[in-house]
Amino acid sequence: MAATRTPRTDPSPSSRLRSSRGCPIQLEVIELIGEIVARYHQEYEEAASRHGLTGAQARVLGLLSLGPLPMRQVAQRLKCEPSNVTGIVDRLEARDLVERQPSPGDRRVKVAAATEEGRRIARALRESLDFAREPLAGLSQEERVAFRDMLRRMLGTDVGAG
């Protein structure tokens, strides 16, 4: 007697992807995400330049303003080569915005940390980014939470965090 298969009701991610190729709404969403990313980068670059920074320097400074990190971890988070991070940190260090410190856990490892002035500039940069803040202001708290959760889901990160 042959076993009958129950049809799968929750398609796999790869089968959902295949079935959505060419879907007009999906293509529009992709275009809209691209537009948002481009506008964000443009505003971020402009805000960085007002502080005499490149966009890359501003991104490193913003990350380090959240807490000290080993150089390799900075490179991983920003998806760039460690040698690029070294050059960026060198330039930020020359302006007294970042300092290198021995890692508390392993003195052979150096961590980069934002100085007080670096944290002040990073805070000013974040506060000057109206592009993302203004459209989000038009959403209710529930809509913002749902939007955040959708973005986390798209990125494959934990929806319940934060």
C-alpha positions as CSV (number, residue, x, y, z in Angstrom):
1,M,0.0,0.0,0.0
2,A,1.5,3.3,-1.1
3,A,1.6,6.1,1.4
4,T,-0.1,9.3,0.3
5,R,1.8,12.5,0.7
6,T,0.1,15.5,2.3
7,P,0.8,18.6,0.3
8,R,3.1,21.0,2.0
9,T,1.2,24.1,3.1
10,D,4.2,26.3,4.0
11,P,6.4,26.5,0.9
12,S,10.1,26.6,1.4
13,P,11.9,29.9,1.0
14,S,13.4,28.8,-2.3
15,S,10.0,27.8,-3.8
16,R,8.5,31.1,-2.6
17,L,11.4,32.9,-4.3
18,R,10.9,31.1,-7.5
19,S,7.1,31.7,-7.5
20,S,7.6,35.5,-6.8
21,R,10.1,36.2,-9.6
22,G,8.6,38.8,-11.9
23,C,5.9,39.7,-9.5
24,P,5.1,43.4,-10.0
25,I,4.7,44.2,-6.4
26,Q,8.0,42.5,-5.5
27,L,9.8,44.4,-8.2
28,E,8.3,47.7,-6.9
29,V,9.4,46.9,-3.3
30,I,12.9,46.2,-4.5
31,E,13.0,49.5,-6.4
32,L,11.6,51.4,-3.4
33,I,14.2,49.8,-1.1
34,G,16.9,50.9,-3.5
35,E,15.6,54.4,-3.5
36,I,15.5,54.5,0.3
37,V,19.1,53.2,0.5
38,A,20.3,55.8,-2.1
39,R,18.6,58.7,-0.3
40,Y,19.9,57.6,3.1
41,H,23.5,57.3,1.7
42,Q,23.2,60.7,0.1
43,E,22.0,62.4,3.3
44,Y,24.6,60.5,5.4
45,E,27.4,61.6,3.1
46,E,26.2,65.2,3.2
47,A,25.9,65.1,7.0
48,A,29.4,63.6,7.3
49,S,30.9,66.3,5.0
50,R,29.5,69.0,7.3
51,H,31.7,67.5,10.0
52,G,34.7,67.2,7.7
53,L,34.3,63.4,7.5
54,T,33.9,61.0,4.6
55,G,30.9,58.7,4.7
56,A,33.2,55.7,5.6
57,Q,34.7,57.7,8.5
58,A,31.3,58.7,9.7
59,R,30.1,55.0,9.6
60,V,33.2,53.8,11.6
61,L,32.8,56.7,14.1
62,G,29.0,55.9,14.5
63,L,29.7,52.3,15.1
64,L,32.5,53.0,17.6
65,S,30.4,55.5,19.4
66,L,28.3,52.6,20.6
67,G,31.3,51.0,22.3
68,P,34.9,49.9,21.7
69,L,35.4,47.1,19.2
70,P,38.4,45.1,17.9
71,M,39.4,46.4,14.4
72,R,38.6,43.1,12.8
73,Q,35.0,43.2,14.2
74,V,34.6,46.8,12.8
75,A,35.6,45.5,9.4
76,Q,33.1,42.5,9.7
77,R,30.2,44.7,10.7
78,L,30.9,47.3,8.0
79,K,31.5,44.5,5.4
80,C,34.9,45.8,4.4
81,E,38.6,44.8,4.5
82,P,40.5,45.2,7.8
83,S,43.2,47.2,6.0
84,N,40.5,49.8,5.0
85,V,39.4,50.1,8.6
86,T,43.0,50.6,9.7
87,G,43.4,53.6,7.4
88,I,40.0,55.1,8.4
89,V,40.8,54.7,12.1
90,D,44.3,56.2,11.5
91,R,42.6,59.3,10.1
92,L,40.0,59.5,12.9
93,E,42.7,59.0,15.5
94,A,44.8,61.9,14.0
95,R,41.7,64.1,14.6
96,D,41.3,62.8,18.2
97,L,37.9,61.3,17.4
98,V,39.0,57.7,18.0
99,E,41.7,56.1,20.1
100,R,43.3,52.6,20.1
101,Q,43.3,50.8,23.4
102,P,44.5,47.3,24.5
103,S,41.6,44.9,24.7
104,P,40.7,44.2,28.3
105,G,40.4,40.5,27.5
106,D,43.5,40.1,25.4
107,R,46.3,42.7,25.6
108,R,47.6,41.5,22.2
109,V,44.4,42.7,20.6
110,K,43.8,46.4,20.0
111,V,40.3,47.9,20.1
112,A,39.2,51.1,18.7
113,A,37.1,53.4,20.8
114,A,35.4,56.8,20.1
115,T,36.7,59.6,22.3
116,E,34.3,62.0,24.0
117,E,34.6,64.4,20.9
118,G,34.0,61.4,18.6
119,R,30.9,60.4,20.5
120,R,29.7,64.0,20.4
121,I,30.1,64.2,16.6
122,A,28.5,60.8,16.1
123,R,25.5,61.9,18.1
124,A,25.3,65.1,16.0
125,L,25.4,63.1,12.8
126,R,22.6,60.8,14.0
127,E,20.5,63.8,15.1
128,S,20.9,65.5,11.7
129,L,19.6,62.5,9.6
130,D,16.0,63.7,9.0
131,F,15.5,61.6,5.9
132,A,14.6,58.5,7.9
133,R,13.1,60.2,10.9
134,E,10.5,62.4,9.0
135,P,8.7,59.6,7.1
136,L,8.7,57.4,10.2
137,A,7.1,60.3,12.2
138,G,4.0,59.8,10.1
139,L,3.6,56.2,11.3
140,S,1.9,55.1,14.5
141,Q,4.0,53.3,17.1
142,E,2.4,50.0,16.1
143,E,3.2,50.7,12.4
144,R,6.8,51.4,13.3
145,V,7.1,48.2,15.3
146,A,5.6,46.2,12.4
147,F,7.9,47.9,9.9
148,R,10.9,47.2,12.1
149,D,9.9,43.6,12.5
150,M,9.4,43.2,8.7
151,L,12.9,44.6,8.1
152,R,14.4,42.3,10.7
153,R,12.6,39.3,9.2
154,M,13.9,40.3,5.7
155,L,17.4,40.4,7.2
156,G,17.0,37.1,9.1
157,T,17.5,38.7,12.5
158,D,15.6,38.1,15.7
159,V,12.2,39.9,15.6
160,G,11.8,39.7,19.4
161,A,15.0,41.7,20.2
162,G,14.4,45.2,21.3
